[in-house]
Amino acid sequence: MALPALERLASAHGRTAVAGRPWVRELLAARPWNIVALPGNHREDVHALRKAAASLESPRGVLFTNSFSSALEFRRAGVPAEGYARDARSLLLRRAHRVPTGWSEGTMHTVEYFWALALAVLGEAPSPAPAPVLARTPDAEARARAALARAGVAGPHVVLCPAARGMHRGRVKRWDGFARLCGAIEAAGARPIACPGPGEEESVREAVPAATQVGPLDLQAFAALLRASRLVVANDSGASHLASAVGARLLTVFGVTEPARTRPYGPGSRILGNSEGWPDYEAVAAAVAGALRAP
């Protein structure tokens, strides 16, 4: 969801380093940025940031995270950083930006929240945030096609993404109707498939035992797989946002998280449910059938 903000900052400043968890290297492989993998250990993260800063002239940091710890890591790495005034970290920042009113009121999407920060850093007037668009490497589609062939998948297919890690306000973020959807998808003439991420293999297999398991795939190939699908059905998760960012036809089910802040931010997507409860199975099945009938 930070992609539009990253693109704007990179276009204004030229040489850019993007620091994040190791999987960010795969996600942004098509971008000409220096991707700095942060292992998650404070000392190692500081070392990685310090090394990346040494390759830049007058480095400045922008923190899309809201945590005190990320501000402390940049301070210890000697990189003056800007970010929102959150988590009592203002004194660690070169400049602490005021949290937008819309975010405090719960009406602002996360894409808009990050976009507003980028504009504030650049000193630009507010403007509408564009939808995230993920650039893909030239060979990503070939790797996706090869994975489908290995799994024996030919013809129209629907990607089911039942995994959603963690809890939100003590409630599970996973809809429990994915297994039943497999029969409805097959009846509509498509093949239900799933492509679990690292560590998700068992939970995804339990959630959709009738779906064909494809993969494992790197994030670029997974994005290509989503783009080539007839439809993607997902929880509010990273897979949902990835599908939106590559222009896949997408249906996202909500039940505990807030669509106003975390819905897929782009065309071609539909949401069912809300933060107060999951949609009925019949409503989701009807939406899936309608999407598969559409040209």
Residue, then its C-alpha position, 0 to 999 in steps of 0.5 A: m500500500a506504500l507503492p504510490a508514495l515510494e514511487r513519488l519519493a523516488s521520482a523526486h529524489g533519484r537514487t533510492a534505497v528501500a528498507g524492509r523485511p527480506w521478502v521486499r526484495e522479491l516484491l520490488a524486484a522490477r524496480p531500480w531501487n537498492i533493496v535493503a533487507l532488514p532481518g528483524n534483529h535490532r543490531e543487524d537492522v541498524h548495521a544494514l541501514r548504516k551500510a545502505a546510507a554510506s552509499l548515498e549522498s546526504p541520505r534522508g529517511v522516510l518511515f512508513t512504519n509507525s513504531f518507536s523501534s524503527a525511528l530508533e534504528f534510523r537514529r542509531a544508523g545515523v540517518p535523519a528520518e521523517g515520519y508521522a508523530r506516532d508511538a512517542r517517537s517525535l524526538l527521534l525524528r528529524r521532522a515529525h509530521r502530524v497524523p492526518t485528521g482523516w486517519s484519526e477519524g477512521t475515514m482515510h485509507t492506508v494508501e492515502y495515509f502513506w501518500a499524504l506522508a510522501l507529499a508532506v516530506l516533499g512539501e507538496a500540496p495534497s492531491p488524490a492518491p493513485a492506486p498501487v501498481l506493481a511492476r513485474t519482472p519479464d520472466a515472472e509470467a513464465r515462472a507462473r505458467a510453469a508452476l501451473a503446468r507442473a500442477g496440471v492446471a490448464g484453462p480457467h482457474v480461480v485463485l483462493c487465498p484463505a490465509a490471513r495471519g494474526m488476529h485483529r482485536g482478538r478476532v480471527k481474520r480468516w473467513d471459514g467458507f473457502a472450502r465450500l467455494c471449491g464446488a461452486i467454482e468447479a460447477a462454473g467451469a473453472r479450477p480452484i487453486a491455491c498457492p500458499g506462502p512460506g509456512e502457510e502450506e498446512s493451513v491452506r491445505e486444511a482450509v481448501p482441501a479440494a483446491t489444487q496446490v500450486g507452488p511454492l512461488d516467489l512473490q513476482a511469480f505469485a503476482a503473475l499467477l494472480r493476474a492470469s487468473r479468472l478471479v481471485v477470492a481472498n481474505d483481507s490480506g497481503a494477497s488481496h492487495l497484491a492481486s489488486a496491484v496487478g489488476a486481477r479481478l478480485l473479491t475480498v471478504f471482510g469480517v473483522t478489519e476496517p474496509a475504509r482503511t484496508r480494502p483493495y485500493g484499485p479498480g476491478s475489486r469488490i468487497l463483501g462483509n465489513s468490520e462487524g461480521w463476515p458475509d454469508y456463504e450464499a452472498v459470496a458464492a453468488a458474487v463468485a458465480g456472477a464474476l465467472r459469468a462476466p466477460 
